[in-house]
């Protein structure tokens, strides 16, 4: 007793349930179906999952590097970054000279 007749496999006539019960069952089924669809969509969104994984790995690597790098090296690196941001022209010029050198060397080989 107390079992849902539909679960027991017994035929259900429309006289056994009120319209409110039927509507409540329909609403409950809709909510369950919506939750299932959302869960499946989240699992199949490969791009979002890959992005989450990359962000997690980046955070972990940054934390490891920061903890393994001495504070004096971190301060020195930050000074270099600040100087480059203040005046990027010498860095761009140096990169262009290096690229030209490497390309010239590569094209000079037989």
C-alpha positions in Angstrom: 0.0 0.0 0.0 1.1 3.6 -0.4 2.9 2.7 -3.7 2.5 4.6 -6.8 0.3 2.3 -9.0 2.3 3.4 -12.1 5.5 2.1 -10.6 4.0 -1.3 -9.8 2.9 -1.7 -13.4 -0.8 -1.6 -12.6 -2.9 0.1 -15.2 -3.9 3.6 -14.0 -7.3 5.0 -14.9 -8.0 8.7 -14.9 -10.3 8.3 -12.0 -7.5 7.3 -9.7 -5.8 10.8 -9.7 -7.1 14.3 -9.5 -6.2 16.9 -12.1 -4.0 18.6 -9.5 -2.1 15.4 -8.9 -1.6 14.9 -12.6 -0.4 18.6 -13.0 2.0 18.1 -10.1 3.4 15.0 -11.7 3.8 16.8 -15.0 5.6 19.7 -13.3 7.9 17.4 -11.3 8.8 15.5 -14.5 9.5 18.8 -16.3 11.8 19.9 -13.5 13.7 16.5 -13.5 14.0 16.6 -17.3 15.3 20.2 -17.1 17.9 19.2 -14.5 19.0 16.2 -16.6 19.3 18.3 -19.8 21.4 21.0 -17.9 23.7 18.3 -16.5 24.2 16.7 -19.9 24.8 20.0 -21.5 27.5 20.9 -19.0 29.2 17.5 -19.4 29.2 17.8 -23.2 30.4 21.4 -23.4 34.0 20.4 -24.2 35.2 24.0 -24.8 34.1 25.2 -21.4 35.5 22.2 -19.6 38.8 22.6 -21.5 38.9 26.3 -20.6 38.2 25.5 -16.9 41.0 22.9 -16.9 43.5 25.3 -18.5 42.7 27.9 -16.0 43.2 25.5 -13.1 46.5 24.3 -14.5 47.7 27.9 -15.0 46.7 28.8 -11.5 48.6 25.7 -10.1 51.7 26.4 -12.1 51.8 30.1 -11.2 51.4 29.2 -7.5 54.3 26.6 -7.8 56.6 29.1 -9.6 55.8 31.9 -7.2 56.6 29.7 -4.2 59.8 28.3 -5.7 61.1 31.7 -6.8 63.1 33.8 -4.3 61.5 37.1 -3.4 64.6 39.0 -4.7 64.2 37.4 -8.1 60.5 38.3 -8.1 61.3 41.9 -7.3 64.0 42.0 -10.0 61.6 40.5 -12.6 58.9 43.0 -11.6 61.4 45.9 -12.1 62.3 44.7 -15.6 58.6 44.4 -16.5 57.9 47.9 -15.2 60.8 49.3 -17.3 59.7 47.6 -20.4 56.1 48.8 -20.0 57.4 52.3 -19.5 59.6 52.3 -22.6 58.9 49.3 -24.9 60.8 50.7 -28.0 64.3 49.2 -27.1 62.8 45.8 -26.5 60.9 45.9 -29.9 64.0 47.1 -31.6 66.1 44.3 -30.0 63.5 41.7 -31.0 63.5 42.9 -34.6 67.4 42.8 -34.8 67.4 39.3 -33.3 64.7 38.1 -35.8 66.6 39.7 -38.7 69.8 38.0 -37.6 68.1 34.6 -37.3 66.4 34.9 -40.6 69.7 36.0 -42.3 71.5 33.1 -40.8 68.8 30.6 -41.9 68.7 31.9 -45.5 72.5 31.8 -45.8 72.6 28.0 -45.3 72.8 25.8 -48.4 
